[in-house]
Amino acid sequence: VVFQILEYIALGYQQQLKSKKPIQLIVPILYYHGKTKWELQGLSTFFKNYPSDLRKYSPNHASEFIDINTLSNQQILSLTNGMLSAALLTQRNYYDKEQLSNNLGKIFRSLEPYLQKNLSNSIFVYIIKFLDLNKEQVIDKLGEIPSNLNNRIMSLYDQLIDEGIEKGKLQGISEGIEKGIEKGIEKGIETTIINAKKAGLDLQTIKIITGKTIEEIKAILKDK
């Protein structure tokens, strides 16, 4: 992980140099939501067997490591970016479905300003599928949120879920939802690639961000 962070930092500075704008400091932040306790090791730990006069050449850098399991719901919800709050709260409760279900109202309230964006749609569909909730159960969970937000979320449910279920009936409801999610994620990746290229990012950086191969990225850009 620390070597990945180092690569991201280097690519970030390279991109800034290419843009010919003043260099801004990059502060790497890593958050962790795994089930077991884990700590981020510094780069120096990989070179501890080297003599001290050589260890000074190791590419050390500081990183902010945050284990979101140690944060309270209130701390996460206090973040100014509601999309980030919703994503972190969802991941924090990934291993506790009951807790995730109980926090649906808070998550959806955080998503309210972003309900028409692709990423918020992905979070919404992921939660509904992961908890295996039908429409009646979603309505029950939304009981404590304002009616206008409730209506917007149910409209989104109809758009993203009901449509996928209807199309998937012949092959099974589960398969229909799965395909709908995969298609949505793939479309989101394509949009990210196109926007990243327009913003001036090189193919190698886009590859790291999206996980696509250079050939796949070129094919997507060619089609668009």
C-alpha positions in Angstrom: 0.0 0.0 0.0 2.7 2.5 0.9 4.4 2.0 -2.5 1.0 2.6 -4.2 0.7 5.8 -2.3 4.2 6.8 -3.3 3.2 6.2 -7.0 0.1 8.3 -6.6 2.1 11.1 -5.1 4.6 11.1 -7.9 2.0 11.0 -10.6 0.2 13.9 -8.9 3.3 16.1 -8.9 4.0 15.1 -12.5 0.5 16.1 -13.5 1.0 19.4 -11.8 4.3 20.0 -13.6 2.6 19.3 -17.0 -0.1 21.8 -16.2 2.6 24.5 -15.7 0.7 25.8 -12.6 2.3 26.5 -9.2 3.0 23.2 -7.4 0.6 22.4 -4.6 1.5 20.1 -1.7 -0.1 16.7 -1.8 -1.2 15.3 1.5 -1.9 11.5 1.2 -4.8 10.3 3.2 -5.6 6.6 3.6 -8.8 5.3 5.3 -9.3 1.7 6.3 -12.6 -0.1 7.0 -11.5 -3.7 7.3 -12.8 -6.1 9.9 -9.4 -6.9 11.5 -7.1 -4.3 13.1 -4.5 -3.0 10.7 -1.9 -0.3 10.8 -0.1 1.4 7.9 3.6 0.6 7.8 6.0 3.4 6.7 8.4 2.9 3.8 11.3 2.8 6.2 10.2 -0.5 7.7 11.0 -2.2 4.3 14.6 -1.1 4.6 15.3 -1.6 8.3 18.0 -4.2 7.6 20.0 -1.8 5.6 22.9 0.2 7.2 21.9 3.6 8.5 24.0 5.4 5.9 21.9 3.8 3.2 18.5 4.1 4.8 18.6 7.8 4.3 17.9 7.2 0.6 14.6 5.5 1.3 11.7 7.6 -0.2 10.0 8.3 3.1 6.8 10.4 3.3 4.2 11.1 5.9 0.6 9.8 5.3 -2.6 10.4 7.3 -4.1 7.0 8.2 -7.7 6.8 9.4 -9.4 3.7 10.6 -13.0 4.6 10.2 -14.0 1.8 12.6 -12.7 4.0 15.4 -15.0 7.0 14.3 -18.5 7.5 15.6 -21.4 8.0 13.2 -21.6 11.6 14.4 -17.9 12.2 13.5 -18.5 10.8 10.0 -21.7 12.8 9.5 -20.0 16.0 10.6 -17.9 16.0 7.4 -18.9 18.8 5.1 -19.1 16.6 2.0 -22.3 14.6 2.3 -21.3 12.1 -0.5 -18.1 11.2 1.4 -20.1 10.9 4.7 -22.6 8.5 3.1 -19.8 6.4 1.5 -17.8 6.2 4.7 -20.8 5.4 6.9 -21.8 2.6 4.4 -18.3 1.1 4.5 -18.0 1.5 8.3 -21.1 -0.7 8.7 -20.3 -3.2 5.9 -19.9 -6.1 8.3 -23.0 -5.3 10.4 -26.1 -5.4 8.2 -28.4 -4.5 11.1 -26.4 -1.4 11.9 -26.2 -0.4 8.3 -30.0 -0.8 8.0 -30.5 1.3 11.1 -28.4 4.1 9.6 -30.2 4.2 6.2 -32.0 7.5 7.1 -28.7 9.2 8.0 -27.0 7.9 4.9 -29.8 9.0 2.6 -30.0 12.5 4.2 -26.3 12.9 3.5 -26.9 11.9 -0.1 -29.8 14.4 -0.6 -27.8 17.1 -2.5 -26.3 14.5 -4.8 -29.2 12.2 -5.6 -28.9 12.7 -9.4 -25.1 12.0 -9.6 -23.7 8.7 -10.7 -21.7 8.0 -7.6 -24.7 8.6 -5.3 -26.8 6.3 -7.5 -24.1 3.6 -7.1 -24.1 3.9 -3.3 -27.9 3.8 -3.2 -28.1 0.7 -5.4 -25.3 -1.0 -3.5 -27.0 -0.5 -0.2 -30.4 -1.7 -1.4 -28.9 -4.8 -3.0 -26.5 -5.6 -0.1 -29.4 -5.4 2.4 -31.8 -7.1 0.0 -34.5 -4.6 0.6 -37.8 -4.4 -1.3 -39.7 -1.2 -1.8 -41.9 -1.6 1.3 -38.8 -2.2 3.5 -37.1 0.9 2.0 -40.3 3.0 2.7 -40.3 1.7 6.3 -36.6 2.7 6.8 -37.3 6.2 5.4 -40.0 6.9 7.8 -38.0 9.4 9.9 -36.7 11.6 7.0 -38.5 14.6 5.6 -41.3 13.8 3.1 -39.7 15.7 0.2 -36.5 13.7 0.6 -38.6 10.5 1.0 -40.3 11.2 -2.3 -37.0 11.9 -4.1 -35.5 8.7 -2.9 -38.5 6.6 -3.8 -38.4 8.2 -7.3 -34.8 7.2 -7.6 -35.7 3.7 -6.3 -38.3 3.4 -9.1 -35.8 4.6 -11.7 -32.9 2.4 -10.7 -34.4 -0.6 -9.1 -37.9 -1.3 -10.4 -36.7 -0.9 -14.0 -33.8 -3.3 -13.4 -36.2 -5.8 -11.8 -38.7 -5.6 -14.7 -36.0 -6.2 -17.2 -34.6 -9.1 -15.3 -37.7 -11.1 -14.6 -37.2 -13.6 -17.4 -33.7 -14.4 -16.2 -34.3 -14.0 -12.5 -34.7 -10.8 -10.4 -31.3 -11.2 -8.8 -29.5 -11.5 -12.2 -31.4 -8.4 -13.5 -30.3 -6.3 -10.6 -26.7 -7.5 -10.9 -26.6 -6.7 -14.5 -28.1 -3.2 -13.9 -25.5 -2.5 -11.3 -22.6 -3.7 -13.5 -23.8 -1.6 -16.4 -24.1 1.4 -14.3 -20.6 1.0 -12.8 -19.1 0.4 -16.3 -20.8 3.5 -17.6 -19.5 5.5 -14.6 -15.9 4.3 -15.4 -16.3 5.3 -19.0 -17.4 8.8 -18.0 -14.5 9.0 -15.6 -12.0 8.1 -18.4 -13.5 10.6 -20.8 -13.5 13.4 -18.1 -10.0 12.6 -17.0 -8.7 12.8 -20.5 -10.4 16.1 -21.1 -8.8 17.3 -17.8 -5.4 16.5 -19.3 -4.5 13.3 -17.3 -2.2 10.9 -19.1 -3.2 7.3 -19.9 -1.0 5.8 -17.1 -2.7 8.0 -14.5 -6.2 7.1 -15.8 -5.2 3.4 -15.7 -4.4 3.6 -12.0 -7.6 5.5 -11.2 -10.0 3.3 -13.1 -8.2 -0.1 -13.1 -8.6 -0.4 -16.9 -5.8 -1.4 -19.2 -4.2 1.1 -21.6 -5.9 -0.7 -24.5 -9.3 -0.6 -22.9 -8.9 3.1 -22.2 -7.9 3.9 -25.8 -10.8 1.9 -27.1 -13.3 3.9 -24.9 -11.7 7.2 -25.9 -11.8 6.2 -29.6 -15.5 5.3 -29.4 -16.3 8.7 -27.9 
